[in-house]
Amino acid sequence: MVAVAGPSGFGVESADGDYRLRLHWLLQTDYQAFLVDRPPGVTASSTFNVRFAALQMSAVVARRFRSQMFVDFAQGRLTLLDAWLEVDLARPLTLRVGKFLYPISEERLTPGIWLPFVSTTLASVLLPARDTGLQLYGEPIPGVLKYNVALTNGGSAGLLGDADIDAHRELTARVFGRPFAWLSPGPLTKLGLGIGASYTEHDGTVAAPELPILRTYGGQTFFAYKNDRTAAGTMTARGAAWRIVPHATWAFGPVAAYVDWVHASDDIGTATVSYDALGAVASLVLTGEDAEPLSYIVPKRPLDLAKGHLGTFLLVGGAGRLIVGSSAFRAGAVDPSAGSRITTVYGGGLNWYPVRGIAMLGSFGHMFFESFAGAPIRPDENVLIVRMQMAI
């Protein structure tokens, strides 16, 4: 066994690489400021906080067996983010069991540290981040076609996906392809098209309603169902819940983009509520590197002032809109203090990657809300987030 240390982590591995144990470190510290007016209930217009202080351990045994554990210590609590093990059953077939990233879209399968914005698109707000169960995945045609199929406990947007609330399981499937990958490098070579879908049934309870809770980029709840922790005042999921998620990625030269659309549906008592959201993000590398959608930018010229090298700069812009079906409001199921029917966001940012593993992300988002049938309108949110990040 030999010791290893570098951008891909610290640890030990065998000379042939068949056995490996590595420790990875992630630290994110944020400065967040609400510009113009702070949201109702927020006491400070700006604040500093540690968003992530996490350790990730990965292991390989006999090359075919792998595992990962990802634990976050931020905000004074211990949170298990990922915990899975997997085995290669055949070349295009890998079995993974445990808690893992929700395999329904390319963005949801991308670690958060790689995203060009400080968070996901507004469409992905409707999707769980993680779930627990088993997953089969693979790449039948390397670089061209891949798939995911998962059977999990079933999660709701805005929740961690740890608990098994009821007897139902969720089936999730996705295919993603690059139909022009075989072409010589050109505008279509890195075009990727995918579609994911999920289906389950829910039997929510007062303690675990199994309904989505949607939050702004500033951390404020803009949509939630009634929940006063009593049977009479708490809405619960009852029946089918499903999602369909078309998505696409693209890159050419210094430009990259990705877009996703989510259509989701929840049965709540006698009502069926639908949600539709579209999100799009585009990025432009300002320092000469080729762009990759949903990928960390590795500087060609790492920071070295003596040589005049400043690292990599990335310009980012995005927009999104989320619409909650009117049946939720007609049924009186929505929390009046968090009852936005239509939410729209525009944003932009500038990222600096001085060396591999270090990033400073600056993002501004303008989010505005429309209520239903004359209900009180939530004030606009204008939030600036500056994040310093180390990931190795």
C-alpha positions in Angstrom: 0.0 0.0 0.0 1.2 3.5 -0.8 0.1 6.9 0.6 -1.6 9.3 -1.8 -2.4 13.0 -1.5 -3.7 15.5 -4.0 -6.8 17.1 -5.5 -8.5 13.7 -5.6 -8.2 13.2 -1.8 -5.9 11.8 0.8 -5.5 8.1 1.6 -3.8 4.8 0.7 -4.1 2.5 -2.2 -2.5 -0.7 -3.5 0.1 -0.5 -6.3 -2.3 -2.0 -8.8 -5.2 0.3 -7.7 -7.5 -2.6 -6.9 -7.7 -1.5 -3.2 -8.1 2.1 -2.1 -9.2 4.2 0.8 -9.5 8.0 0.4 -10.7 10.8 2.6 -12.2 13.9 1.0 -12.9 17.3 2.6 -15.6 19.8 1.8 -16.0 23.2 3.4 -18.4 26.0 2.2 -18.7 29.3 4.0 -21.4 31.8 2.8 -22.0 35.4 3.1 -25.7 36.1 2.4 -27.3 39.5 2.1 -31.0 40.4 1.4 -30.8 43.5 -0.7 -33.5 46.2 -0.7 -35.9 44.6 1.8 -35.3 41.5 4.0 -38.1 38.9 4.0 -40.8 38.8 6.7 -39.5 37.2 9.9 -35.8 37.6 9.0 -34.0 39.6 11.7 -30.8 40.4 9.9 -30.3 41.7 6.4 -27.0 39.9 6.1 -25.3 37.0 7.8 -22.2 34.7 7.6 -22.7 31.0 8.0 -21.0 27.7 7.4 -23.1 25.9 4.9 -21.1 22.7 4.7 -18.3 21.3 6.8 -18.2 17.7 5.6 -16.1 14.6 5.3 -16.4 12.1 2.5 -14.8 8.7 2.7 -14.6 6.4 -0.4 -13.3 2.9 -0.6 -12.5 0.4 -3.4 -12.1 -3.4 -2.7 -11.0 -5.7 -5.5 -11.7 -3.0 -8.0 -15.4 -4.1 -8.5 -16.6 -3.2 -5.0 -17.0 0.5 -4.0 -18.5 2.4 -1.1 -18.9 6.0 0.0 -20.0 7.8 3.1 -20.6 11.6 3.2 -21.2 13.3 6.6 -21.9 17.0 7.2 -21.2 18.6 10.6 -22.4 22.2 9.8 -24.8 24.2 11.9 -24.2 22.2 15.0 -25.7 18.9 13.9 -24.6 15.6 12.3 -26.3 14.9 8.9 -25.7 11.7 6.9 -25.9 12.8 3.3 -24.7 9.7 1.4 -24.0 6.2 2.5 -23.9 3.5 -0.2 -22.0 0.5 -1.5 -22.0 -0.9 -5.0 -20.7 -3.7 -7.1 -20.0 -4.0 -10.9 -22.2 -6.9 -12.0 -21.3 -6.6 -15.6 -19.8 -3.9 -17.9 -23.0 -1.9 -18.3 -24.6 -2.9 -15.0 -23.7 -1.7 -11.5 -25.8 -2.3 -8.4 -25.8 0.4 -5.7 -27.6 0.1 -2.3 -27.9 2.7 0.5 -28.6 6.4 0.4 -27.6 8.2 -2.8 -28.3 11.2 -5.0 -31.8 11.1 -6.5 -31.3 9.6 -10.0 -33.9 11.4 -12.1 -32.0 14.2 -13.9 -28.4 15.1 -14.8 -28.4 18.0 -12.4 -29.7 16.0 -9.5 -26.9 13.4 -10.1 -24.3 16.2 -10.0 -22.6 16.9 -6.7 -23.5 20.4 -5.5 -19.8 21.6 -5.6 -19.8 21.3 -9.4 -22.9 23.4 -10.0 -22.1 26.9 -11.5 -24.7 28.6 -9.3 -24.8 28.3 -5.5 -27.9 26.1 -5.8 -30.0 24.1 -8.3 -32.4 25.4 -10.9 -35.9 26.4 -9.8 -37.2 23.2 -11.5 -35.1 21.0 -9.4 -36.5 22.5 -6.2 -39.5 20.2 -6.9 -37.2 17.1 -6.7 -35.8 15.3 -3.7 -32.0 15.6 -3.4 -31.5 12.1 -2.1 -33.3 8.9 -1.4 -32.6 5.5 0.2 -33.0 2.2 -1.6 -31.3 0.3 -4.4 -30.2 1.4 -7.9 -29.1 -0.2 -11.1 -27.1 2.0 -13.5 -24.7 1.8 -16.3 -23.4 3.1 -19.6 -24.3 0.6 -22.4 -22.6 2.8 -25.0 -19.7 4.6 -23.3 -19.9 8.4 -23.8 -23.2 8.0 -25.7 -25.9 6.4 -23.6 -26.5 5.8 -19.9 -29.4 4.8 -17.6 -30.5 4.7 -14.0 -33.3 2.6 -12.4 -34.0 2.9 -8.7 -36.4 1.4 -6.1 -36.4 3.6 -3.0 -38.4 4.5 0.1 -39.9 7.6 -1.7 -38.9 11.1 -0.8 -40.5 14.6 -1.0 -39.0 17.8 -2.2 -37.3 19.8 0.6 -36.7 16.8 2.9 -33.6 14.7 3.5 -35.0 11.3 2.4 -33.9 9.4 5.5 -37.1 8.1 6.9 -39.3 5.2 5.6 -42.7 6.7 6.3 -45.1 4.1 4.8 -45.3 0.7 3.1 -45.0 2.1 -0.5 -41.9 2.2 -2.6 -40.9 4.6 -5.3 -39.8 3.5 -8.8 -37.5 6.0 -10.6 -36.0 5.5 -14.1 -33.9 7.7 -16.4 -32.1 7.6 -19.7 -29.6 10.1 -20.9 -27.8 10.2 -24.3 -25.5 12.2 -26.4 -26.8 11.4 -29.9 -24.1 13.3 -31.7 -21.1 12.3 -29.6 -19.7 10.2 -32.5 -19.3 13.4 -34.7 -16.0 15.2 -34.9 -15.9 18.1 -32.4 -18.6 20.7 -33.3 -21.6 22.5 -31.9 -23.7 19.3 -31.4 -21.0 16.9 -30.1 -21.7 17.7 -26.4 -25.5 17.9 -26.7 -27.1 15.7 -24.1 -30.8 14.8 -23.9 -32.5 12.9 -21.1 -35.7 12.1 -19.5 -36.5 10.8 -16.0 -39.7 9.7 -14.3 -40.9 8.4 -10.9 -44.0 6.9 -9.4 -45.1 6.0 -5.9 -48.0 6.3 -3.5 -48.1 8.0 -0.2 -49.9 7.6 3.1 -48.8 10.7 5.0 -49.3 11.3 8.7 -49.4 14.4 10.9 -45.8 13.6 12.0 -44.7 13.0 8.3 -47.1 14.6 5.8 -45.0 13.5 2.8 -45.7 16.8 0.9 -43.2 19.2 -0.6 -41.7 22.2 1.2 -40.3 24.7 -1.3 -37.7 27.3 -0.2 -36.1 30.3 -1.9 -32.3 30.6 -2.5 -32.3 32.7 0.6 -33.6 29.8 2.6 -37.2 31.2 3.1 -40.2 28.9 2.6 -42.4 30.2 -0.3 -44.7 27.2 -0.6 -45.9 24.7 1.9 -49.1 23.0 2.9 -51.0 23.6 6.2 -49.3 21.9 9.1 -50.1 22.9 12.7 -49.2 19.4 14.0 -52.9 18.5 14.6 -55.0 16.1 12.6 -57.5 18.8 11.7 -54.9 21.4 10.7 -52.4 19.3 8.8 -52.6 18.3 5.2 -51.2 14.9 4.3 -50.4 13.1 1.0 -53.0 10.4 0.2 -52.6 8.5 -3.0 -50.4 8.7 -6.1 -47.3 10.9 -6.5 -45.4 11.0 -9.8 -42.9 13.2 -11.7 -41.6 13.5 -15.2 -38.4 15.3 -15.9 -37.1 16.1 -19.4 -33.6 17.7 -19.3 -30.8 18.7 -21.6 -27.1 19.8 -21.4 -24.9 21.4 -24.0 -21.4 22.8 -24.4 -19.3 24.2 -27.2 -16.0 26.0 -26.7 -16.3 28.4 -23.7 -20.1 28.2 -23.5 -22.3 25.7 -21.7 -25.9 25.4 -20.7 -28.4 23.1 -19.1 -32.2 23.1 -18.8 -34.7 21.0 -17.0 -38.5 20.9 -16.8 -40.4 19.1 -14.0 -44.0 18.2 -14.0 -45.1 16.6 -10.7 -48.4 15.6 -9.2 -49.5 14.8 -5.6 -52.9 13.3 -4.4 -54.0 15.2 -1.3 -57.2 14.0 0.2 -59.8 14.4 -2.6 -57.7 16.8 -4.6 -54.9 16.2 -7.1 -52.3 19.0 -7.2 -49.9 19.5 -10.1 -46.7 21.5 -10.2 -44.8 22.7 -13.3 -41.3 24.3 -13.3 -38.7 25.2 -15.9 -35.1 26.1 -15.1 -32.2 27.1 -17.4 -28.6 28.1 -16.6 -26.0 29.2 -19.1 -22.3 29.8 -18.4 -19.3 31.4 -20.2 -15.7 30.7 -19.4 -13.8 34.0 -19.6 -10.2 32.7 -19.5 -9.9 30.3 -22.4 -10.8 26.9 -21.0 -13.5 24.7 -22.7 -16.8 24.7 -20.9 -18.5 21.6 -19.6 -22.1 21.6 -18.4 -22.6 20.7 -14.7 -18.8 20.3 -14.2 -16.2 21.9 -12.1 -13.8 24.1 -14.1 -10.1 23.1 -13.7 -7.9 26.1 -14.4 -5.4 25.7 -17.2 -3.3 28.4 -15.6 -3.6 28.2 -11.8 -3.1 31.3 -9.7 0.5 32.4 -9.9 0.9 36.2 -9.7 4.6 36.0 -10.6 3.6 34.6 -14.0 0.5 36.7 -14.3 -1.8 33.8 -14.0 -5.1 34.4 -12.2 -6.9 31.0 -12.5 -10.3 30.7 -14.2 -13.3 33.0 -14.3 -16.8 31.9 -15.1 -19.8 34.1 -15.9 -23.2 32.5 -15.1 -26.8 33.5 -15.8 -30.1 31.7 -15.3 -33.9 31.9 -15.0 -36.8 29.8 -13.9 -40.5 29.7 -13.2 -42.6 27.4 -10.9 -46.4 27.1 -11.0 -48.5 25.3 -8.5 -51.9 24.0 -9.7 -54.9 26.0 -8.6 -56.6 22.9 -7.1 -54.2 23.2 -4.1 -55.7 26.7 -3.3 -59.3 25.9 -4.0 -59.1 23.0 -1.6 -57.7 25.3 1.1 -54.7 23.0 1.6 -52.0 25.7 1.4 -50.3 27.5 4.3 -51.4 31.2 3.9 -48.0 32.4 5.0 -46.3 30.3 2.3 -48.8 30.2 -0.5 -47.1 31.4 -3.7 -48.8 30.1 -6.8 -46.3 31.4 -9.3 -42.7 31.9 -8.5 -40.2 33.4 -11.0 -36.4 33.9 -10.6 -33.7 35.6 -12.6 -30.1 35.5 -11.5 -26.5 36.0 -12.5 -23.1 35.4 -11.0 -19.3 35.4 -11.4 -17.2 32.5 -10.2 -13.4 32.4 -9.6 -11.5 29.1 -9.6 -7.9 30.1 -8.6 -6.6 26.5 -8.3 -8.2 23.1 -8.6 -10.3 22.4 -5.5 -10.8 26.1 -4.5 -13.7 28.2 -5.7 -15.3 31.5 -4.9 -18.9 31.8 -6.2 -20.8 35.0 -6.3 -24.5 34.8 -7.2 -27.4 37.3 -7.2 -31.0 36.2 -7.5 -34.2 38.2 -8.0 -37.2 36.2 -7.1 -40.8 37.4 -7.2 -44.1 35.8 -6.4 -47.7 35.8 -7.4 -50.5 34.7 -5.1 -53.8 33.0 -5.8 -57.2 34.9 -6.0 -56.2 38.0 -4.2 -54.3 36.5 -1.3 -51.5 38.6 0.2 -48.5 38.8 -2.1 -45.1 37.7 -0.7 -42.5 40.5 -1.1 -39.8 40.1 -3.8 -36.6 38.5 -2.6 -33.3 39.9 -3.8 -30.4 37.9 -2.4 -26.7 38.0 -2.8 -24.7 34.9 -1.8 -20.9 34.8 -1.9 -19.5 31.4 -1.2 -15.9 30.3 -0.5 -15.4 26.6 -1.1 -12.7 24.1 -0.7 -13.2 20.6 -2.0 -10.5 18.0 -2.3 
